[in-house]
Amino acid sequence: MIKKYFFILACLFLSISSFAQSQKDKDSSLIQFSGVILDGDSLVPVPFAAVIVKDTYRGTTSDFYGYFSFVATKGDTIEFSSIGYGDETFVIPDTLTSNRYSLIQLMNSDT
């Protein structure tokens, strides 16, 4: 009976440790992606622009000063859009050695 409980606990421990290892590997591709969105002509901040990870429902908006920050993964394609500006895209490099990446994104006026 004790051997049965020991076997069950050993299996439980192994499954938890393997789950933790897979989470650690998955988390290594996460980065803190932040930056500022500016008008390409005047370098004035673009407030409240949408910053979205392509083909997902993840993202954020820039604040009044054009600043944004959110968690993304290496290799994500980021789409920037705002009223009065053309859409821009940026691909986060998948060869990053740091878990942070900053960007100054210039938006071009569109009539």
C-alpha positions as CSV (number, residue, x, y, z in Angstrom):
1,M,0.0,0.0,0.0
2,I,2.8,2.4,0.9
3,K,4.6,1.5,-2.4
4,K,1.4,2.5,-4.3
5,Y,1.3,5.9,-2.6
6,F,5.0,6.4,-3.2
7,F,4.6,5.5,-6.9
8,I,1.7,8.0,-7.3
9,L,3.6,10.8,-5.5
10,A,6.7,10.1,-7.7
11,C,4.5,10.3,-10.9
12,L,3.0,13.5,-9.7
13,F,6.3,15.1,-8.9
14,L,7.7,14.1,-12.3
15,S,4.8,15.6,-14.1
16,I,5.0,18.8,-12.2
17,S,8.7,19.2,-12.8
18,S,8.3,18.6,-16.5
19,F,5.5,21.1,-16.7
20,A,7.7,23.7,-14.9
21,Q,10.5,23.0,-17.4
22,S,8.3,23.5,-20.4
23,Q,7.0,26.8,-18.9
24,K,10.5,28.0,-18.4
25,D,11.4,27.3,-22.0
26,K,8.3,29.1,-23.2
27,D,8.9,32.1,-21.0
28,S,12.4,32.6,-22.4
29,S,10.9,33.9,-25.7
30,L,8.8,36.6,-23.9
31,I,10.1,40.1,-24.0
32,Q,9.0,43.5,-22.7
33,F,8.4,45.5,-25.9
34,S,8.1,49.3,-25.4
35,G,8.6,52.4,-27.4
36,V,7.4,55.8,-28.6
37,I,5.2,56.5,-31.7
38,L,6.1,59.8,-33.4
39,D,4.9,61.7,-36.5
40,G,7.5,61.2,-39.2
41,D,7.5,64.8,-40.4
42,S,7.4,66.8,-37.1
43,L,8.5,64.2,-34.6
44,V,5.5,65.0,-32.4
45,P,4.1,62.1,-30.4
46,V,1.1,60.3,-31.9
47,P,-1.3,59.8,-29.0
48,F,-3.7,56.9,-28.6
49,A,-2.4,54.9,-31.6
50,A,-3.3,51.2,-31.7
51,V,-0.4,48.7,-31.3
52,I,-1.5,45.2,-32.1
53,V,0.2,41.8,-32.5
54,K,-0.8,40.7,-36.0
55,D,-3.4,37.9,-36.2
56,T,-4.1,38.0,-32.4
57,Y,-6.2,40.0,-30.0
58,R,-3.1,41.1,-28.0
59,G,-1.8,44.6,-27.9
60,T,-2.2,48.1,-26.4
61,T,-2.6,51.7,-27.2
62,S,-0.1,54.5,-26.9
63,D,-0.6,57.1,-24.2
64,F,-0.9,60.9,-24.7
65,Y,2.8,61.1,-25.2
66,G,3.0,58.3,-27.7
67,Y,4.5,55.8,-25.3
68,F,3.5,52.1,-25.3
69,S,4.7,49.0,-23.5
70,F,3.5,45.4,-23.4
71,V,4.7,41.8,-23.3
72,A,5.4,40.2,-26.7
73,T,7.3,37.2,-28.1
74,K,10.3,37.1,-30.3
75,G,9.4,37.1,-33.9
76,D,5.9,38.7,-33.5
77,T,4.7,41.1,-36.2
78,I,3.5,44.3,-34.6
79,E,1.0,46.6,-36.4
80,F,0.8,50.3,-35.7
81,S,-2.3,52.3,-36.7
82,S,-3.8,55.7,-36.0
83,I,-6.4,57.9,-37.6
84,G,-4.7,60.2,-40.1
85,Y,-1.7,58.0,-40.5
86,G,-0.8,55.1,-42.7
87,D,-0.5,51.7,-41.1
88,E,3.1,50.5,-40.2
89,T,4.4,47.1,-39.3
90,F,7.5,45.9,-37.4
91,V,8.8,42.4,-36.8
92,I,10.5,41.8,-33.5
93,P,13.9,40.1,-34.1
94,D,14.0,36.5,-33.0
95,T,17.7,36.7,-32.3
96,L,17.5,38.9,-29.3
97,T,19.7,38.2,-26.3
98,S,17.9,40.4,-23.9
99,N,14.3,40.2,-22.6
100,R,13.6,43.9,-23.4
101,Y,13.3,45.7,-26.7
102,S,12.6,49.4,-27.4
103,L,11.5,51.0,-30.6
104,I,10.9,54.5,-32.0
105,Q,8.2,54.1,-34.6
106,L,7.7,56.9,-37.1
107,M,4.2,57.2,-38.6
108,N,3.6,58.9,-42.0
109,S,0.6,61.1,-42.6
110,D,-2.1,59.8,-44.8
111,T,-4.9,61.9,-46.2
